Amino acid sequence: MIKKVISVAQMSTVLGVSLTAIREGIARDRFPFAYAWQSPGKKSRSFVIDKEGFRTFLVHSLGWDVKVVDAEFKSAGIH
């Protein structure tokens, strides 16, 4: 089954930055293809990262080649 979302760890692996950097970037609206929310009365946050939005961001905003994106996705376990 093909998933439409990816995990914070997978995004972190592709970009080569820490999990905390990804979480804080999402929470502060740095990535237009992802969002975070916090349930009332809870400390933890939940994150949703759109896979195709992330791919588009890498190609168009960061200028990555499509072959590089595909290789990075494969190494991060994104199908």
C-alpha positions as CSV (number, residue, x, y, z in Angstrom):
1,M,0.0,0.0,0.0
2,I,1.3,3.4,-0.9
3,K,1.2,6.0,1.8
4,K,0.5,9.6,1.1
5,V,2.3,10.9,4.2
6,I,5.8,10.3,5.5
7,S,7.3,10.4,9.0
8,V,9.4,13.1,10.6
9,A,12.3,10.6,10.7
10,Q,12.1,9.9,7.0
11,M,12.1,13.7,6.2
12,S,15.0,14.1,8.5
13,T,16.9,11.4,6.7
14,V,16.4,12.9,3.3
15,L,17.4,16.4,4.4
16,G,20.2,15.3,6.6
17,V,19.1,17.4,9.6
18,S,18.0,16.5,13.2
19,L,14.5,15.3,14.1
20,T,14.1,18.4,16.4
21,A,14.9,20.8,13.5
22,I,12.2,19.1,11.3
23,R,9.6,19.2,14.2
24,E,10.3,22.8,15.0
25,G,10.3,23.8,11.3
26,I,6.9,22.2,10.8
27,A,5.5,23.7,14.0
28,R,6.7,27.2,12.9
29,D,5.1,26.8,9.4
30,R,8.5,26.7,7.5
31,F,7.3,23.9,5.3
32,P,4.1,24.5,3.3
33,F,3.4,20.8,2.7
34,A,3.4,19.8,6.4
35,Y,1.5,20.8,9.6
36,A,1.5,20.1,13.3
37,W,-1.2,20.1,15.9
38,Q,-1.4,19.7,19.6
39,S,-4.4,18.3,21.4
40,P,-5.8,20.4,24.2
41,G,-4.3,19.3,27.6
42,K,-1.5,17.3,26.0
43,K,2.2,18.1,25.8
44,S,2.9,16.1,22.6
45,R,2.4,17.3,19.1
46,S,1.4,15.3,16.0
47,F,2.9,15.9,12.5
48,V,1.5,15.3,9.0
49,I,4.0,15.5,6.1
50,D,2.6,15.2,2.5
51,K,4.9,13.0,0.5
52,E,4.2,14.5,-2.9
53,G,4.4,18.0,-1.5
54,F,7.8,17.2,0.0
55,R,9.0,15.9,-3.4
56,T,7.8,19.0,-5.1
57,F,9.5,21.2,-2.5
58,L,12.8,19.4,-3.0
59,V,12.6,19.7,-6.8
60,H,11.2,23.2,-7.2
61,S,12.2,25.1,-4.1
62,L,15.6,23.5,-3.4
63,G,16.5,22.7,-7.0
64,W,17.3,19.0,-6.4
65,D,17.4,16.7,-9.5
66,V,14.5,14.2,-9.7
67,K,17.0,11.3,-9.8
68,V,18.6,12.5,-6.6
69,V,15.2,12.9,-4.9
70,D,14.2,9.3,-6.0
71,A,17.5,7.9,-4.6
72,E,17.1,9.8,-1.3
73,F,13.5,8.7,-0.9
74,K,14.6,5.1,-1.6
75,S,17.4,5.3,1.0
76,A,14.9,6.7,3.6
77,G,12.4,3.9,2.9
78,I,9.8,6.2,1.3
79,H,7.8,4.2,-1.3
